[in-house]
């Protein structure tokens, strides 16, 4: 264990606090917790690269922490009526397929390296932006035109990156 891995674990530990704050309507506090979690996402990787302390554990934990945070946020937001169901279905389905595909690759004895693509990274940024914007609008009682454009853009990127990762996985398995 090293500092970047502890930072990644912090992101995972923040998830139940975020969900609890959302359920009880403390949207501004939930926004702060979510923002801290997002900062840890950037910080752990930066520290690992700068200090040359990239580990196999970190390479495994980081995407798991990302998935858990995004899935928890999307599911909580849809249950609270703050996101469209269709978008959450796309996000949850893609991540479920990726996790299952990764398990298949692993159990077939192939090396499993988490190498995010540019589209995959853009997808993560868009998904985090959707959650952040939803929280900001709810926390401050605002409405904003154009959120559907962000939702559709996120959906397209989510689908395209999902297909890209499935193609990659298929090539690994042969």
C-alpha positions as CSV (number, residue, x, y, z in Angstrom):
1,X,0.0,0.0,0.0
2,X,1.2,3.5,-0.8
3,X,-0.3,7.0,-0.7
4,X,-2.1,6.8,-4.1
5,X,-3.7,3.6,-3.0
6,X,-4.9,5.1,0.2
7,X,-6.3,8.1,-1.7
8,X,-8.2,5.6,-4.0
9,X,-9.6,3.8,-0.9
10,X,-10.7,7.2,0.4
11,X,-12.8,7.6,-2.7
12,X,-14.5,4.3,-2.0
13,X,-15.1,5.2,1.6
14,X,-16.7,8.5,0.6
15,X,-19.4,6.7,-1.4
16,X,-21.7,5.7,1.5
17,X,-21.4,9.2,2.9
18,X,-22.4,10.7,-0.5
19,X,-25.4,8.4,-0.8
20,X,-26.6,9.1,2.8
21,X,-26.3,12.9,2.2
22,X,-28.3,12.6,-1.0
23,X,-31.1,10.4,0.5
24,X,-31.6,12.9,3.3
25,X,-31.6,15.9,1.0
26,X,-28.3,17.5,2.0
27,X,-27.5,18.2,-1.6
28,X,-24.8,20.9,-1.0
29,X,-22.9,18.6,1.4
30,X,-23.3,15.7,-1.1
31,X,-21.9,18.0,-3.8
32,X,-18.9,18.7,-1.6
33,X,-18.3,15.0,-0.9
34,X,-18.7,14.2,-4.6
35,X,-16.2,17.0,-5.5
36,X,-13.7,15.6,-3.0
37,X,-14.1,12.1,-4.5
38,X,-13.6,13.5,-8.0
39,X,-10.4,15.3,-6.8
40,X,-9.1,12.1,-5.3
41,X,-9.6,10.5,-8.7
42,X,-7.2,13.0,-10.3
43,X,-4.9,13.1,-7.3
44,X,-4.2,9.4,-6.9
45,X,-3.0,9.0,-10.5
46,X,-1.0,12.2,-10.5
47,X,0.8,11.2,-7.3
48,X,1.4,7.7,-8.5
49,X,3.0,9.0,-11.7
50,X,5.0,11.8,-10.1
51,X,6.4,9.6,-7.4
52,X,6.8,6.6,-9.7
53,X,4.7,4.5,-7.3
54,X,2.3,2.9,-9.7
55,X,1.3,-0.5,-8.4
56,X,-0.8,-3.4,-9.7
57,X,-3.1,-2.9,-6.8
58,X,-3.6,0.7,-7.7
59,X,-4.2,-0.1,-11.4
60,X,-6.9,-2.5,-10.2
61,X,-8.4,-0.3,-7.4
62,X,-8.6,3.0,-9.4
63,X,-11.1,1.8,-12.1
64,X,-13.1,-0.1,-9.4
65,X,-13.4,3.1,-7.3
66,X,-14.4,5.1,-10.4
67,X,-17.1,2.6,-11.3
68,X,-18.4,2.3,-7.8
69,X,-18.6,6.1,-7.4
70,X,-20.3,6.7,-10.8
71,X,-22.7,3.8,-10.4
72,X,-23.6,4.9,-6.8
73,X,-24.2,8.5,-8.0
74,X,-26.2,7.5,-11.1
75,X,-28.4,5.1,-9.2
76,X,-29.0,7.5,-6.3
77,X,-29.8,10.3,-8.7
78,X,-32.3,8.3,-10.7
79,X,-34.0,7.0,-7.5
80,X,-34.4,10.6,-6.4
81,X,-35.8,11.6,-9.9
82,X,-32.9,13.7,-10.8
83,X,-31.7,11.8,-13.9
84,X,-33.6,10.0,-16.7
85,X,-33.9,6.3,-16.2
86,X,-32.7,5.5,-19.8
87,X,-29.3,7.2,-19.1
88,X,-28.8,5.3,-15.9
89,X,-29.6,2.0,-17.7
90,X,-27.0,2.8,-20.4
91,X,-24.3,3.6,-17.8
92,X,-25.0,0.7,-15.5
93,X,-25.3,-1.7,-18.4
94,X,-22.0,-0.7,-19.9
95,X,-20.2,-0.9,-16.6
96,X,-21.7,-4.3,-15.8
97,X,-20.7,-5.6,-19.3
98,X,-17.1,-4.3,-18.8
99,X,-16.8,-5.9,-15.3
100,X,-18.2,-9.2,-16.5
101,X,-15.9,-9.1,-19.6
102,X,-12.9,-8.4,-17.4
103,X,-13.8,-11.4,-15.2
104,X,-14.1,-13.6,-18.3
105,X,-10.7,-12.4,-19.6
106,X,-9.1,-13.0,-16.2
107,X,-10.6,-16.5,-15.7
108,X,-9.5,-17.5,-19.2
109,X,-6.0,-16.8,-18.0
110,X,-5.3,-13.7,-20.0
111,X,-3.4,-10.7,-18.6
112,X,-5.9,-8.1,-17.5
113,X,-4.5,-4.6,-17.8
114,X,-6.8,-1.6,-17.3
115,X,-5.8,0.7,-20.1
116,X,-8.5,3.4,-20.5
117,X,-8.9,4.7,-24.0
118,X,-9.3,8.4,-24.8
119,X,-13.0,7.8,-25.4
120,X,-13.2,5.9,-22.1
121,X,-11.6,8.8,-20.3
122,X,-13.9,11.3,-22.0
123,X,-16.9,9.1,-21.0
124,X,-15.8,9.2,-17.3
125,X,-15.4,13.0,-17.5
126,X,-18.9,13.4,-19.0
127,X,-20.4,11.0,-16.5
128,X,-18.8,13.0,-13.6
129,X,-20.0,16.2,-15.2
130,X,-23.6,14.9,-15.4
131,X,-23.5,14.0,-11.7
132,X,-21.9,17.3,-10.7
133,X,-24.3,19.4,-12.8
134,X,-27.3,17.5,-11.4
135,X,-26.0,18.2,-7.9
136,X,-25.3,21.8,-8.5
137,X,-28.7,22.4,-10.0
138,X,-30.5,20.6,-7.1
139,X,-28.3,22.1,-4.4
140,X,-29.0,25.6,-5.5
141,X,-32.6,25.1,-6.7
142,X,-31.9,26.0,-10.3
143,X,-33.1,24.7,-13.7
144,X,-31.0,24.8,-16.8
145,X,-31.9,24.3,-20.4
146,X,-29.6,22.0,-22.3
147,X,-29.1,19.3,-19.8
148,X,-30.7,16.8,-22.2
149,X,-27.8,17.6,-24.7
150,X,-25.3,16.6,-22.0
151,X,-27.3,13.5,-21.2
152,X,-27.4,12.4,-24.8
153,X,-23.7,13.2,-25.4
154,X,-22.9,11.2,-22.3
155,X,-25.0,8.3,-23.5
156,X,-23.3,8.3,-26.9
157,X,-19.8,8.4,-25.4
158,X,-20.8,5.7,-22.9
159,X,-22.1,3.4,-25.7
160,X,-19.2,4.0,-28.0
161,X,-16.6,3.4,-25.3
162,X,-18.5,0.3,-24.2
163,X,-18.3,-1.1,-27.8
164,X,-14.6,-0.1,-28.0
165,X,-13.8,-2.0,-24.8
166,X,-15.8,-5.1,-25.9
167,X,-13.9,-5.1,-29.1
168,X,-10.6,-4.9,-27.2
169,X,-11.7,-7.7,-24.9
170,X,-12.7,-9.9,-27.8
171,X,-9.2,-9.4,-29.4
172,X,-7.5,-10.4,-26.1
173,X,-9.6,-13.6,-25.8
174,X,-9.2,-14.3,-29.5
